[in-house]
């Protein structure tokens, strides 16, 4: 007998939440790349402006993409209990 042993069930996110989290990861990676590009020494003003423009677009996309994501995750977790 294993009285003291507990079995934890692995909770898998729903397909929708799984896709949204994957897209979130991709957006975060894109932002990280742009932030690293900004640190490259010797950037011209034009290069810097282009990177900042792309960064601004990614941040806007990230903001829109994550709108309501926290509620979807909570709903998803609630449906497993």
mmCIF file of the N, C-alpha and C atoms, coordinates in Angstrom:
data_MODEL
# 
_entry.id   MODEL 
# 
loop_
_atom_site.group_PDB 
_atom_site.id 
_atom_site.type_symbol 
_atom_site.label_atom_id 
_atom_site.label_alt_id 
_atom_site.label_comp_id 
_atom_site.label_asym_id 
_atom_site.label_entity_id 
_atom_site.label_seq_id 
_atom_site.pdbx_PDB_ins_code 
_atom_site.Cartn_x 
_atom_site.Cartn_y 
_atom_site.Cartn_z 
_atom_site.occupancy 
_atom_site.B_iso_or_equiv 
_atom_site.pdbx_formal_charge 
_atom_site.auth_seq_id 
_atom_site.auth_comp_id 
_atom_site.auth_asym_id 
_atom_site.auth_atom_id 
_atom_site.pdbx_PDB_model_num 
ATOM 1   N N  . UNK A 1 1  ? 0.835   -1.190 0.000   1.00 0.00 ? 1  UNK A N  1 
ATOM 2   C CA . UNK A 1 1  ? 0.000   0.000  0.000   1.00 0.00 ? 1  UNK A CA 1 
ATOM 3   C C  . UNK A 1 1  ? 0.874   1.246  0.000   1.00 0.00 ? 1  UNK A C  1 
ATOM 4   N N  . UNK A 1 2  ? 0.458   2.244  -0.745  1.00 0.00 ? 2  UNK A N  1 
ATOM 5   C CA . UNK A 1 2  ? 1.163   3.525  -0.817  1.00 0.00 ? 2  UNK A CA 1 
ATOM 6   C C  . UNK A 1 2  ? 0.257   4.626  -0.290  1.00 0.00 ? 2  UNK A C  1 
ATOM 7   N N  . UNK A 1 3  ? -0.021  4.589  1.002   1.00 0.00 ? 3  UNK A N  1 
ATOM 8   C CA . UNK A 1 3  ? -0.971  5.533  1.596   1.00 0.00 ? 3  UNK A CA 1 
ATOM 9   C C  . UNK A 1 3  ? -0.472  6.968  1.505   1.00 0.00 ? 3  UNK A C  1 
ATOM 10  N N  . UNK A 1 4  ? 0.818   7.199  1.752   1.00 0.00 ? 4  UNK A N  1 
ATOM 11  C CA . UNK A 1 4  ? 1.369   8.553  1.768   1.00 0.00 ? 4  UNK A CA 1 
ATOM 12  C C  . UNK A 1 4  ? 1.637   9.123  0.381   1.00 0.00 ? 4  UNK A C  1 
ATOM 13  N N  . UNK A 1 5  ? 1.411   8.337  -0.615  1.00 0.00 ? 5  UNK A N  1 
ATOM 14  C CA . UNK A 1 5  ? 1.727   8.762  -1.984  1.00 0.00 ? 5  UNK A CA 1 
ATOM 15  C C  . UNK A 1 5  ? 0.509   9.413  -2.639  1.00 0.00 ? 5  UNK A C  1 
ATOM 16  N N  . UNK A 1 6  ? 0.715   10.590 -3.224  1.00 0.00 ? 6  UNK A N  1 
ATOM 17  C CA . UNK A 1 6  ? -0.378  11.246 -3.930  1.00 0.00 ? 6  UNK A CA 1 
ATOM 18  C C  . UNK A 1 6  ? -0.061  11.258 -5.408  1.00 0.00 ? 6  UNK A C  1 
ATOM 19  N N  . UNK A 1 7  ? -1.073  11.165 -6.195  1.00 0.00 ? 7  UNK A N  1 
ATOM 20  C CA . UNK A 1 7  ? -0.911  11.198 -7.644  1.00 0.00 ? 7  UNK A CA 1 
ATOM 21  C C  . UNK A 1 7  ? -1.439  12.528 -8.147  1.00 0.00 ? 7  UNK A C  1 
ATOM 22  N N  . UNK A 1 8  ? -0.567  13.258 -8.799  1.00 0.00 ? 8  UNK A N  1 
ATOM 23  C CA . UNK A 1 8  ? -0.974  14.544 -9.357  1.00 0.00 ? 8  UNK A CA 1 
ATOM 24  C C  . UNK A 1 8  ? -1.325  14.344 -10.814 1.00 0.00 ? 8  UNK A C  1 
ATOM 25  N N  . UNK A 1 9  ? -2.496  14.816 -11.181 1.00 0.00 ? 9  UNK A N  1 
ATOM 26  C CA . UNK A 1 9  ? -2.936  14.738 -12.560 1.00 0.00 ? 9  UNK A CA 1 
ATOM 27  C C  . UNK A 1 9  ? -2.337  15.895 -13.345 1.00 0.00 ? 9  UNK A C  1 
ATOM 28  N N  . UNK A 1 10 ? -1.826  15.598 -14.491 1.00 0.00 ? 10 UNK A N  1 
ATOM 29  C CA . UNK A 1 10 ? -1.299  16.635 -15.365 1.00 0.00 ? 10 UNK A CA 1 
ATOM 30  C C  . UNK A 1 10 ? -2.466  17.334 -16.042 1.00 0.00 ? 10 UNK A C  1 
ATOM 31  N N  . UNK A 1 11 ? -2.516  18.635 -15.894 1.00 0.00 ? 11 UNK A N  1 
ATOM 32  C CA . UNK A 1 11 ? -3.594  19.406 -16.509 1.00 0.00 ? 11 UNK A CA 1 
ATOM 33  C C  . UNK A 1 11 ? -3.076  19.983 -17.813 1.00 0.00 ? 11 UNK A C  1 
ATOM 34  N N  . UNK A 1 12 ? -3.663  19.560 -18.894 1.00 0.00 ? 12 UNK A N  1 
ATOM 35  C CA . UNK A 1 12 ? -3.289  20.050 -20.219 1.00 0.00 ? 12 UNK A CA 1 
ATOM 36  C C  . UNK A 1 12 ? -4.196  21.215 -20.589 1.00 0.00 ? 12 UNK A C  1 
ATOM 37  N N  . UNK A 1 13 ? -3.609  22.286 -21.133 1.00 0.00 ? 13 UNK A N  1 
ATOM 38  C CA . UNK A 1 13 ? -4.453  23.398 -21.567 1.00 0.00 ? 13 UNK A CA 1 
ATOM 39  C C  . UNK A 1 13 ? -5.303  22.982 -22.773 1.00 0.00 ? 13 UNK A C  1 
ATOM 40  N N  . UNK A 1 14 ? -6.410  23.662 -22.951 1.00 0.00 ? 14 UNK A N  1 
ATOM 41  C CA . UNK A 1 14 ? -7.256  23.385 -24.107 1.00 0.00 ? 14 UNK A CA 1 
ATOM 42  C C  . UNK A 1 14 ? -6.476  23.729 -25.371 1.00 0.00 ? 14 UNK A C  1 
ATOM 43  N N  . UNK A 1 15 ? -6.954  23.219 -26.482 1.00 0.00 ? 15 UNK A N  1 
ATOM 44  C CA . UNK A 1 15 ? -6.285  23.461 -27.766 1.00 0.00 ? 15 UNK A CA 1 
ATOM 45  C C  . UNK A 1 15 ? -6.194  24.963 -28.048 1.00 0.00 ? 15 UNK A C  1 
ATOM 46  N N  . UNK A 1 16 ? -7.246  25.697 -27.764 1.00 0.00 ? 16 UNK A N  1 
ATOM 47  C CA . UNK A 1 16 ? -7.257  27.139 -28.012 1.00 0.00 ? 16 UNK A CA 1 
ATOM 48  C C  . UNK A 1 16 ? -6.209  27.842 -27.170 1.00 0.00 ? 16 UNK A C  1 
ATOM 49  N N  . UNK A 1 17 ? -6.174  27.535 -25.879 1.00 0.00 ? 17 UNK A N  1 
ATOM 50  C CA . UNK A 1 17 ? -5.202  28.168 -24.982 1.00 0.00 ? 17 UNK A CA 1 
ATOM 51  C C  . UNK A 1 17 ? -3.790  27.751 -25.389 1.00 0.00 ? 17 UNK A C  1 
ATOM 52  N N  . UNK A 1 18 ? -3.622  26.517 -25.784 1.00 0.00 ? 18 UNK A N  1 
ATOM 53  C CA . UNK A 1 18 ? -2.314  26.034 -26.224 1.00 0.00 ? 18 UNK A CA 1 
ATOM 54  C C  . UNK A 1 18 ? -1.809  26.848 -27.422 1.00 0.00 ? 18 UNK A C  1 
ATOM 55  N N  . UNK A 1 19 ? -2.680  27.099 -28.382 1.00 0.00 ? 19 UNK A N  1 
ATOM 56  C CA . UNK A 1 19 ? -2.318  27.894 -29.566 1.00 0.00 ? 19 UNK A CA 1 
ATOM 57  C C  . UNK A 1 19 ? -2.000  29.327 -29.162 1.00 0.00 ? 19 UNK A C  1 
ATOM 58  N N  . UNK A 1 20 ? -2.832  29.917 -28.313 1.00 0.00 ? 20 UNK A N  1 
ATOM 59  C CA . UNK A 1 20 ? -2.605  31.290 -27.877 1.00 0.00 ? 20 UNK A CA 1 
ATOM 60  C C  . UNK A 1 20 ? -1.279  31.428 -27.127 1.00 0.00 ? 20 UNK A C  1 
ATOM 61  N N  . UNK A 1 21 ? -0.940  30.440 -26.312 1.00 0.00 ? 21 UNK A N  1 
ATOM 62  C CA . UNK A 1 21 ? 0.323   30.492 -25.579 1.00 0.00 ? 21 UNK A CA 1 
ATOM 63  C C  . UNK A 1 21 ? 1.515   30.322 -26.520 1.00 0.00 ? 21 UNK A C  1 
ATOM 64  N N  . UNK A 1 22 ? 1.362   29.495 -27.536 1.00 0.00 ? 22 UNK A N  1 
ATOM 65  C CA . UNK A 1 22 ? 2.438   29.342 -28.522 1.00 0.00 ? 22 UNK A CA 1 
ATOM 66  C C  . UNK A 1 22 ? 2.659   30.651 -29.274 1.00 0.00 ? 22 UNK A C  1 
ATOM 67  N N  . UNK A 1 23 ? 1.572   31.303 -29.654 1.00 0.00 ? 23 UNK A N  1 
ATOM 68  C CA . UNK A 1 23 ? 1.672   32.593 -30.346 1.00 0.00 ? 23 UNK A CA 1 
ATOM 69  C C  . UNK A 1 23 ? 2.281   33.651 -29.429 1.00 0.00 ? 23 UNK A C  1 
ATOM 70  N N  . UNK A 1 24 ? 1.948   33.600 -28.149 1.00 0.00 ? 24 UNK A N  1 
ATOM 71  C CA . UNK A 1 24 ? 2.526   34.520 -27.180 1.00 0.00 ? 24 UNK A CA 1 
ATOM 72  C C  . UNK A 1 24 ? 4.039   34.324 -27.106 1.00 0.00 ? 24 UNK A C  1 
ATOM 73  N N  . UNK A 1 25 ? 4.467   33.075 -27.081 1.00 0.00 ? 25 UNK A N  1 
ATOM 74  C CA . UNK A 1 25 ? 5.892   32.771 -27.061 1.00 0.00 ? 25 UNK A CA 1 
ATOM 75  C C  . UNK A 1 25 ? 6.610   33.313 -28.283 1.00 0.00 ? 25 UNK A C  1 
ATOM 76  N N  . UNK A 1 26 ? 5.985   33.166 -29.447 1.00 0.00 ? 26 UNK A N  1 
ATOM 77  C CA . UNK A 1 26 ? 6.574   33.677 -30.689 1.00 0.00 ? 26 UNK A CA 1 
ATOM 78  C C  . UNK A 1 26 ? 6.700   35.199 -30.652 1.00 0.00 ? 26 UNK A C  1 
ATOM 79  N N  . UNK A 1 27 ? 5.672   35.864 -30.158 1.00 0.00 ? 27 UNK A N  1 
ATOM 80  C CA . UNK A 1 27 ? 5.705   37.324 -30.071 1.00 0.00 ? 27 UNK A CA 1 
ATOM 81  C C  . UNK A 1 27 ? 6.793   37.778 -29.094 1.00 0.00 ? 27 UNK A C  1 
ATOM 82  N N  . UNK A 1 28 ? 6.930   37.073 -27.984 1.00 0.00 ? 28 UNK A N  1 
ATOM 83  C CA . UNK A 1 28 ? 7.967   37.424 -27.003 1.00 0.00 ? 28 UNK A CA 1 
ATOM 84  C C  . UNK A 1 28 ? 9.361   37.221 -27.600 1.00 0.00 ? 28 UNK A C  1 
ATOM 85  N N  . UNK A 1 29 ? 9.536   36.165 -28.372 1.00 0.00 ? 29 UNK A N  1 
ATOM 86  C CA . UNK A 1 29 ? 10.824  35.924 -29.025 1.00 0.00 ? 29 UNK A CA 1 
ATOM 87  C C  . UNK A 1 29 ? 11.147  37.043 -30.013 1.00 0.00 ? 29 UNK A C  1 
ATOM 88  N N  . UNK A 1 30 ? 10.146  37.476 -30.775 1.00 0.00 ? 30 UNK A N  1 
ATOM 89  C CA . UNK A 1 30 ? 10.359  38.554 -31.745 1.00 0.00 ? 30 UNK A CA 1 
ATOM 90  C C  . UNK A 1 30 ? 10.769  39.838 -31.023 1.00 0.00 ? 30 UNK A C  1 
ATOM 91  N N  . UNK A 1 31 ? 10.121  40.127 -29.902 1.00 0.00 ? 31 UNK A N  1 
ATOM 92  C CA . UNK A 1 31 ? 10.452  41.325 -29.128 1.00 0.00 ? 31 UNK A CA 1 
ATOM 93  C C  . UNK A 1 31 ? 11.864  41.210 -28.562 1.00 0.00 ? 31 UNK A C  1 
ATOM 94  N N  . UNK A 1 32 ? 12.220  40.038 -28.064 1.00 0.00 ? 32 UNK A N  1 
ATOM 95  C CA . UNK A 1 32 ? 13.578  39.825 -27.542 1.00 0.00 ? 32 UNK A CA 1 
ATOM 96  C C  . UNK A 1 32 ? 14.628  40.069 -28.624 1.00 0.00 ? 32 UNK A C  1 
ATOM 97  N N  . UNK A 1 33 ? 14.383  39.579 -29.824 1.00 0.00 ? 33 UNK A N  1 
ATOM 98  C CA . UNK A 1 33 ? 15.325  39.775 -30.934 1.00 0.00 ? 33 UNK A CA 1 
ATOM 99  C C  . UNK A 1 33 ? 15.493  41.261 -31.237 1.00 0.00 ? 33 UNK A C  1 
ATOM 100 N N  . UNK A 1 34 ? 14.387  41.978 -31.259 1.00 0.00 ? 34 UNK A N  1 
ATOM 101 C CA . UNK A 1 34 ? 14.445  43.415 -31.540 1.00 0.00 ? 34 UNK A CA 1 
ATOM 102 C C  . UNK A 1 34 ? 15.191  44.158 -30.428 1.00 0.00 ? 34 UNK A C  1 
ATOM 103 N N  . UNK A 1 35 ? 14.968  43.776 -29.193 1.00 0.00 ? 35 UNK A N  1 
ATOM 104 C CA . UNK A 1 35 ? 15.668  44.414 -28.077 1.00 0.00 ? 35 UNK A CA 1 
ATOM 105 C C  . UNK A 1 35 ? 17.173  44.163 -28.168 1.00 0.00 ? 35 UNK A C  1 
ATOM 106 N N  . UNK A 1 36 ? 17.556  42.957 -28.574 1.00 0.00 ? 36 UNK A N  1 
ATOM 107 C CA . UNK A 1 36 ? 18.977  42.656 -28.756 1.00 0.00 ? 36 UNK A CA 1 
ATOM 108 C C  . UNK A 1 36 ? 19.557  43.469 -29.908 1.00 0.00 ? 36 UNK A C  1 
ATOM 109 N N  . UNK A 1 37 ? 18.774  43.641 -30.973 1.00 0.00 ? 37 UNK A N  1 
ATOM 110 C CA . UNK A 1 37 ? 19.243  44.423 -32.122 1.00 0.00 ? 37 UNK A CA 1 
ATOM 111 C C  . UNK A 1 37 ? 19.527  45.870 -31.723 1.00 0.00 ? 37 UNK A C  1 
ATOM 112 N N  . UNK A 1 38 ? 18.731  46.399 -30.807 1.00 0.00 ? 38 UNK A N  1 
ATOM 113 C CA . UNK A 1 38 ? 18.938  47.777 -30.356 1.00 0.00 ? 38 UNK A CA 1 
ATOM 114 C C  . UNK A 1 38 ? 20.273  47.955 -29.635 1.00 0.00 ? 38 UNK A C  1 
ATOM 115 N N  . UNK A 1 39 ? 20.816  46.866 -29.098 1.00 0.00 ? 39 UNK A N  1 
ATOM 116 C CA . UNK A 1 39 ? 22.071  46.937 -28.346 1.00 0.00 ? 39 UNK A CA 1 
ATOM 117 C C  . UNK A 1 39 ? 23.306  46.823 -29.242 1.00 0.00 ? 39 UNK A C  1 
ATOM 118 N N  . UNK A 1 40 ? 23.098  46.556 -30.534 1.00 0.00 ? 40 UNK A N  1 
ATOM 119 C CA . UNK A 1 40 ? 24.231  46.412 -31.447 1.00 0.00 ? 40 UNK A CA 1 
ATOM 120 C C  . UNK A 1 40 ? 24.934  47.762 -31.575 1.00 0.00 ? 40 UNK A C  1 
ATOM 121 N N  . UNK A 1 41 ? 26.243  47.775 -31.317 1.00 0.00 ? 41 UNK A N  1 
ATOM 122 C CA . UNK A 1 41 ? 26.970  49.048 -31.420 1.00 0.00 ? 41 UNK A CA 1 
ATOM 123 C C  . UNK A 1 41 ? 27.041  49.533 -32.868 1.00 0.00 ? 41 UNK A C  1 
ATOM 124 N N  . UNK A 1 42 ? 27.024  50.840 -33.022 1.00 0.00 ? 42 UNK A N  1 
ATOM 125 C CA . UNK A 1 42 ? 27.211  51.441 -34.336 1.00 0.00 ? 42 UNK A CA 1 
ATOM 126 C C  . UNK A 1 42 ? 25.978  51.505 -35.212 1.00 0.00 ? 42 UNK A C  1 
ATOM 127 N N  . UNK A 1 43 ? 24.805  51.339 -34.625 1.00 0.00 ? 43 UNK A N  1 
ATOM 128 C CA . UNK A 1 43 ? 23.583  51.451 -35.429 1.00 0.00 ? 43 UNK A CA 1 
ATOM 129 C C  . UNK A 1 43 ? 23.438  52.873 -35.959 1.00 0.00 ? 43 UNK A C  1 
ATOM 130 N N  . UNK A 1 44 ? 22.994  52.967 -37.196 1.00 0.00 ? 44 UNK A N  1 
ATOM 131 C CA . UNK A 1 44 ? 22.696  54.295 -37.720 1.00 0.00 ? 44 UNK A CA 1 
ATOM 132 C C  . UNK A 1 44 ? 21.352  54.731 -37.147 1.00 0.00 ? 44 UNK A C  1 
ATOM 133 N N  . UNK A 1 45 ? 21.084  56.007 -37.255 1.00 0.00 ? 45 UNK A N  1 
ATOM 134 C CA . UNK A 1 45 ? 19.800  56.525 -36.772 1.00 0.00 ? 45 UNK A CA 1 
ATOM 135 C C  . UNK A 1 45 ? 18.645  55.855 -37.530 1.00 0.00 ? 45 UNK A C  1 
ATOM 136 N N  . UNK A 1 46 ? 18.825  55.656 -38.830 1.00 0.00 ? 46 UNK A N  1 
ATOM 137 C CA . UNK A 1 46 ? 17.786  54.997 -39.629 1.00 0.00 ? 46 UNK A CA 1 
ATOM 138 C C  . UNK A 1 46 ? 17.554  53.559 -39.167 1.00 0.00 ? 46 UNK A C  1 
ATOM 139 N N  . UNK A 1 47 ? 18.629  52.819 -38.887 1.00 0.00 ? 47 UNK A N  1 
ATOM 140 C CA . UNK A 1 47 ? 18.494  51.446 -38.409 1.00 0.00 ? 47 UNK A CA 1 
ATOM 141 C C  . UNK A 1 47 ? 17.774  51.414 -37.067 1.00 0.00 ? 47 UNK A C  1 
ATOM 142 N N  . UNK A 1 48 ? 18.180  52.329 -36.195 1.00 0.00 ? 48 UNK A N  1 
ATOM 143 C CA . UNK A 1 48 ? 17.556  52.405 -34.874 1.00 0.00 ? 48 UNK A CA 1 
ATOM 144 C C  . UNK A 1 48 ? 16.066  52.723 -34.998 1.00 0.00 ? 48 UNK A C  1 
ATOM 145 N N  . UNK A 1 49 ? 15.722  53.678 -35.863 1.00 0.00 ? 49 UNK A N  1 
ATOM 146 C CA . UNK A 1 49 ? 14.310  54.043 -36.073 1.00 0.00 ? 49 UNK A CA 1 
ATOM 147 C C  . UNK A 1 49 ? 13.509  52.864 -36.630 1.00 0.00 ? 49 UNK A C  1 
ATOM 148 N N  . UNK A 1 50 ? 14.127  52.105 -37.535 1.00 0.00 ? 50 UNK A N  1 
ATOM 149 C CA . UNK A 1 50 ? 13.441  50.948 -38.115 1.00 0.00 ? 50 UNK A CA 1 
ATOM 150 C C  . UNK A 1 50 ? 13.179  49.884 -37.049 1.00 0.00 ? 50 UNK A C  1 
ATOM 151 N N  . UNK A 1 51 ? 14.172  49.623 -36.227 1.00 0.00 ? 51 UNK A N  1 
ATOM 152 C CA . UNK A 1 51 ? 14.016  48.636 -35.152 1.00 0.00 ? 51 UNK A CA 1 
ATOM 153 C C  . UNK A 1 51 ? 12.952  49.101 -34.161 1.00 0.00 ? 51 UNK A C  1 
ATOM 154 N N  . UNK A 1 52 ? 12.987  50.374 -33.796 1.00 0.00 ? 52 UNK A N  1 
ATOM 155 C CA . UNK A 1 52 ? 11.988  50.901 -32.857 1.00 0.00 ? 52 UNK A CA 1 
ATOM 156 C C  . UNK A 1 52 ? 10.582  50.837 -33.444 1.00 0.00 ? 52 UNK A C  1 
ATOM 157 N N  . UNK A 1 53 ? 10.467  51.063 -34.744 1.00 0.00 ? 53 UNK A N  1 
ATOM 158 C CA . UNK A 1 53 ? 9.165   50.947 -35.396 1.00 0.00 ? 53 UNK A CA 1 
ATOM 159 C C  . UNK A 1 53 ? 8.646   49.522 -35.346 1.00 0.00 ? 53 UNK A C  1 
ATOM 160 N N  . UNK A 1 54 ? 9.525   48.562 -35.637 1.00 0.00 ? 54 UNK A N  1 
ATOM 161 C CA . UNK A 1 54 ? 9.140   47.150 -35.562 1.00 0.00 ? 54 UNK A CA 1 
ATOM 162 C C  . UNK A 1 54 ? 8.794   46.761 -34.135 1.00 0.00 ? 54 UNK A C  1 
ATOM 163 N N  . UNK A 1 55 ? 9.571   47.261 -33.185 1.00 0.00 ? 55 UNK A N  1 
ATOM 164 C CA . UNK A 1 55 ? 9.316   46.973 -31.779 1.00 0.00 ? 55 UNK A CA 1 
ATOM 165 C C  . UNK A 1 55 ? 7.955   47.523 -31.347 1.00 0.00 ? 55 UNK A C  1 
ATOM 166 N N  . UNK A 1 56 ? 7.655   48.720 -31.781 1.00 0.00 ? 56 UNK A N  1 
ATOM 167 C CA . UNK A 1 56 ? 6.360   49.320 -31.469 1.00 0.00 ? 56 UNK A CA 1 
ATOM 168 C C  . UNK A 1 56 ? 5.216   48.475 -32.029 1.00 0.00 ? 56 UNK A C  1 
ATOM 169 N N  . UNK A 1 57 ? 5.370   48.012 -33.261 1.00 0.00 ? 57 UNK A N  1 
ATOM 170 C CA . UNK A 1 57 ? 4.338   47.172 -33.886 1.00 0.00 ? 57 UNK A CA 1 
ATOM 171 C C  . UNK A 1 57 ? 4.182   45.850 -33.131 1.00 0.00 ? 57 UNK A C  1 
ATOM 172 N N  . UNK A 1 58 ? 5.305   45.243 -32.735 1.00 0.00 ? 58 UNK A N  1 
ATOM 173 C CA . UNK A 1 58 ? 5.250   43.980 -31.982 1.00 0.00 ? 58 UNK A CA 1 
ATOM 174 C C  . UNK A 1 58 ? 4.589   44.166 -30.624 1.00 0.00 ? 58 UNK A C  1 
ATOM 175 N N  . UNK A 1 59 ? 4.894   45.275 -29.963 1.00 0.00 ? 59 UNK A N  1 
ATOM 176 C CA . UNK A 1 59 ? 4.297   45.546 -28.654 1.00 0.00 ? 59 UNK A CA 1 
ATOM 177 C C  . UNK A 1 59 ? 2.788   45.737 -28.792 1.00 0.00 ? 59 UNK A C  1 
ATOM 178 N N  . UNK A 1 60 ? 2.370   46.450 -29.830 1.00 0.00 ? 60 UNK A N  1 
ATOM 179 C CA . UNK A 1 60 ? 0.932   46.629 -30.086 1.00 0.00 ? 60 UNK A CA 1 
ATOM 180 C C  . UNK A 1 60 ? 0.276   45.282 -30.348 1.00 0.00 ? 60 UNK A C  1 
ATOM 181 N N  . UNK A 1 61 ? 0.920   44.451 -31.166 1.00 0.00 ? 61 UNK A N  1 
ATOM 182 C CA . UNK A 1 61 ? 0.405   43.114 -31.462 1.00 0.00 ? 61 UNK A CA 1 
ATOM 183 C C  . UNK A 1 61 ? 0.316   42.286 -30.191 1.00 0.00 ? 61 UNK A C  1 
ATOM 184 N N  . UNK A 1 62 ? 1.345   42.351 -29.363 1.00 0.00 ? 62 UNK A N  1 
ATOM 185 C CA . UNK A 1 62 ? 1.367   41.607 -28.113 1.00 0.00 ? 62 UNK A CA 1 
ATOM 186 C C  . UNK A 1 62 ? 0.235   42.064 -27.196 1.00 0.00 ? 62 UNK A C  1 
ATOM 187 N N  . UNK A 1 63 ? 0.041   43.368 -27.130 1.00 0.00 ? 63 UNK A N  1 
ATOM 188 C CA . UNK A 1 63 ? -1.029  43.917 -26.295 1.00 0.00 ? 63 UNK A CA 1 
ATOM 189 C C  . UNK A 1 63 ? -2.392  43.390 -26.752 1.00 0.00 ? 63 UNK A C  1 
ATOM 190 N N  . UNK A 1 64 ? -2.635  43.436 -28.051 1.00 0.00 ? 64 UNK A N  1 
ATOM 191 C CA . UNK A 1 64 ? -3.912  42.953 -28.581 1.00 0.00 ? 64 UNK A CA 1 
ATOM 192 C C  . UNK A 1 64 ? -4.047  41.445 -28.406 1.00 0.00 ? 64 UNK A C  1 
ATOM 193 N N  . UNK A 1 65 ? -2.956  40.742 -28.638 1.00 0.00 ? 65 UNK A N  1 
ATOM 194 C CA . UNK A 1 65 ? -2.973  39.282 -28.554 1.00 0.00 ? 65 UNK A CA 1 
ATOM 195 C C  . UNK A 1 65 ? -3.272  38.793 -27.145 1.00 0.00 ? 65 UNK A C  1 
ATOM 196 N N  . UNK A 1 66 ? -2.796  39.514 -26.141 1.00 0.00 ? 66 UNK A N  1 
ATOM 197 C CA . UNK A 1 66 ? -2.972  39.060 -24.765 1.00 0.00 ? 66 UNK A CA 1 
ATOM 198 C C  . UNK A 1 66 ? -4.242  39.583 -24.105 1.00 0.00 ? 66 UNK A C  1 
ATOM 199 N N  . UNK A 1 67 ? -4.973  40.421 -24.808 1.00 0.00 ? 67 UNK A N  1 
ATOM 200 C CA . UNK A 1 67 ? -6.219  40.937 -24.235 1.00 0.00 ? 67 UNK A CA 1 
ATOM 201 C C  . UNK A 1 67 ? -7.169  39.773 -23.945 1.00 0.00 ? 67 UNK A C  1 
ATOM 202 N N  . UNK A 1 68 ? -7.478  39.586 -22.682 1.00 0.00 ? 68 UNK A N  1 
ATOM 203 C CA . UNK A 1 68 ? -8.402  38.530 -22.263 1.00 0.00 ? 68 UNK A CA 1 
ATOM 204 C C  . UNK A 1 68 ? -7.755  37.158 -22.125 1.00 0.00 ? 68 UNK A C  1 
ATOM 205 N N  . UNK A 1 69 ? -6.463  37.057 -22.413 1.00 0.00 ? 69 UNK A N  1 
ATOM 206 C CA . UNK A 1 69 ? -5.798  35.760 -22.322 1.00 0.00 ? 69 UNK A CA 1 
ATOM 207 C C  . UNK A 1 69 ? -5.808  35.229 -20.891 1.00 0.00 ? 69 UNK A C  1 
ATOM 208 N N  . UNK A 1 70 ? -5.625  36.120 -19.927 1.00 0.00 ? 70 UNK A N  1 
ATOM 209 C CA . UNK A 1 70 ? -5.639  35.673 -18.533 1.00 0.00 ? 70 UNK A CA 1 
ATOM 210 C C  . UNK A 1 70 ? -6.980  35.045 -18.169 1.00 0.00 ? 70 UNK A C  1 
ATOM 211 N N  . UNK A 1 71 ? -8.088  35.624 -18.656 1.00 0.00 ? 71 UNK A N  1 
ATOM 212 C CA . UNK A 1 71 ? -9.403  35.050 -18.380 1.00 0.00 ? 71 UNK A CA 1 
ATOM 213 C C  . UNK A 1 71 ? -9.561  33.689 -19.052 1.00 0.00 ? 71 UNK A C  1 
ATOM 214 N N  . UNK A 1 72 ? -9.046  33.565 -20.291 1.00 0.00 ? 72 UNK A N  1 
ATOM 215 C CA . UNK A 1 72 ? -9.139  32.279 -20.994 1.00 0.00 ? 72 UNK A CA 1 
ATOM 216 C C  . UNK A 1 72 ? -8.371  31.198 -20.244 1.00 0.00 ? 72 UNK A C  1 
ATOM 217 N N  . UNK A 1 73 ? -7.209  31.559 -19.717 1.00 0.00 ? 73 UNK A N  1 
ATOM 218 C CA . UNK A 1 73 ? -6.409  30.590 -18.959 1.00 0.00 ? 73 UNK A CA 1 
ATOM 219 C C  . UNK A 1 73 ? -7.151  30.181 -17.690 1.00 0.00 ? 73 UNK A C  1 
ATOM 220 N N  . UNK A 1 74 ? -7.729  31.155 -16.991 1.00 0.00 ? 74 UNK A N  1 
ATOM 221 C CA . UNK A 1 74 ? -8.480  30.857 -15.758 1.00 0.00 ? 74 UNK A CA 1 
ATOM 222 C C  . UNK A 1 74 ? -9.684  29.979 -16.073 1.00 0.00 ? 74 UNK A C  1 
ATOM 223 N N  . UNK A 1 75 ? -10.422 30.317 -17.132 1.00 0.00 ? 75 UNK A N  1 
ATOM 224 C CA . UNK A 1 75 ? -11.583 29.505 -17.539 1.00 0.00 ? 75 UNK A CA 1 
ATOM 225 C C  . UNK A 1 75 ? -11.153 28.088 -17.862 1.00 0.00 ? 75 UNK A C  1 
ATOM 226 N N  . UNK A 1 76 ? -10.036 27.983 -18.587 1.00 0.00 ? 76 UNK A N  1 
ATOM 227 C CA . UNK A 1 76 ? -9.519  26.674 -18.987 1.00 0.00 ? 76 UNK A CA 1 
ATOM 228 C C  . UNK A 1 76 ? -9.161  25.840 -17.753 1.00 0.00 ? 76 UNK A C  1 
ATOM 229 N N  . UNK A 1 77 ? -8.506  26.478 -16.790 1.00 0.00 ? 77 UNK A N  1 
ATOM 230 C CA . UNK A 1 77 ? -8.138  25.777 -15.556 1.00 0.00 ? 77 UNK A CA 1 
ATOM 231 C C  . UNK A 1 77 ? -9.376  25.373 -14.781 1.00 0.00 ? 77 UNK A C  1 
ATOM 232 N N  . UNK A 1 78 ? -10.387 26.247 -14.757 1.00 0.00 ? 78 UNK A N  1 
ATOM 233 C CA . UNK A 1 78 ? -11.613 25.948 -14.021 1.00 0.00 ? 78 UNK A CA 1 
ATOM 234 C C  . UNK A 1 78 ? -12.359 24.765 -14.608 1.00 0.00 ? 78 UNK A C  1 
ATOM 235 N N  . UNK A 1 79 ? -12.283 24.622 -15.917 1.00 0.00 ? 79 UNK A N  1 
ATOM 236 C CA . UNK A 1 79 ? -13.017 23.532 -16.568 1.00 0.00 ? 79 UNK A CA 1 
ATOM 237 C C  . UNK A 1 79 ? -12.375 22.178 -16.299 1.00 0.00 ? 79 UNK A C  1 
ATOM 238 N N  . UNK A 1 80 ? -11.139 22.163 -15.787 1.00 0.00 ? 80 UNK A N  1 
ATOM 239 C CA . UNK A 1 80 ? -10.467 20.910 -15.462 1.00 0.00 ? 80 UNK A CA 1 
ATOM 240 C C  . UNK A 1 80 ? -10.717 20.468 -14.032 1.00 0.00 ? 80 UNK A C  1 
ATOM 241 N N  . UNK A 1 81 ? -11.397 21.295 -13.252 1.00 0.00 ? 81 UNK A N  1 
ATOM 242 C CA . UNK A 1 81 ? -11.592 20.947 -11.828 1.00 0.00 ? 81 UNK A CA 1 
ATOM 243 C C  . UNK A 1 81 ? -12.964 20.424 -11.605 1.00 0.00 ? 81 UNK A C  1 
# 
